[in-house]
């Protein structure tokens, strides 16, 4: 997995979020589990950091994902060796998809510093 991200703010671009996702160099315009994992990990990271540094109190609640991603430009590229899940029985396909989700979650947790 490769990730590049940067907050780019100037004028109106501060309100926009641009996140581009790819699997095996193919643009996944509709996102995917790698996009969901990135969004969740980034939001969790910002909330944890803000609380740890006493920028917000527990009673203040959490930042929402849209606010955290405001002005963010990111590219997420994932390489999947065995992408053919279509011809597998339903239960095998579900197990493989769950394994992919677990791998995705571990990668983003490491990136967010929420896992040792």
N, C-alpha and C positions, 0 to 999 in steps of 0.2 A: 504494500500500500504506500502510495506517495501522497503527501499533502503539502500544499502551499497555501498560505493565507496571509492576508494583510488588511488592515483597516485603512481605507482610503477615503478621506473626507475633504471635500472642497465644494462649497456651494450646495447644490441640490443632491450631489452624489452621496452625501451623508445619510440620506434617508433610504438609499437603495442598498440592497444586498444582492450580490452576484455570486452564486455558488454553482460551479460547473462540475459535473460528475462523469466519470468514465469507467467502464469495465472492459478490460482487454483492449484499450484504446478506442472503444466505441462510445460515443457520447450517449449517456442515458438521460435524455431530456426530462424525463419524469422523475428523476432521482432514483431512489432505491434504498435498501437497508443501510448502505454505507452513508448516504446523506442523512438519514434519520439518526444513525448513531453519532455522526459528527455534530449535528444540531444538539442532541441531548447532552453529549459530553461537553460541548462548549458552554451551554447554559449552566450545567452542573458545576463546571470549573469556575465560571465567573461568580456564581452564587457562593460556592465554598470559599473562594479567595476573598470576596467582599466581607464575609462573616469572620474569617480568620484574621483579617487585617482590621477588624472593627470599623469598617466603612458603613456597614448596616448592622442593625440589631436583629436578633431572632424574631422579635415582635413586628419588625417592618415587613416581613414577608420576603418573597424572592423576586428576582428579575424575571421577566418573561423572555422567551426566546427571541421574539421579534426585536426587542430592545437591545439584546446582546449582539445580535447579528447586524444591527444598523451600521451601514458603511463598510461592511465586510465584503471582500472579494476573496474567493477561495477556489482552489482546484483540488478535487479528490480523484485519484486514479487508483483503481484496484485491479490486480491481476488474479484471475481465477483460472486454475489449471484445468479443472473438469467442469465446464459450464453446462454440459448437456444433462439437464434434469427432466426433460420432457418425456423421454421414453421409459422412465423408471416407474415402478408401482407407486401408488400414492403414499403408502407408509414410508417407503425408502426415500422418496422425494422429500417428505416432511422432515425426516431425520437429517437429511443432508442440508436442507434449508436452515434448520435449527442449528446445525453445526456451523454453518456460515455466519449466522447471527451471533453465535457465541464468540467466534473468532473476531468478528467486527467489534463487538462490545469490549473484548479484552484489549484490542489495539487502541480504541478511543479512550478507554480507562487509563491506559498507560500514558497516552498523550496528555490527558487531563491531569495526570498525577494522582488519580484516585485509586490506583492499585500499585502495590509494591512489586 
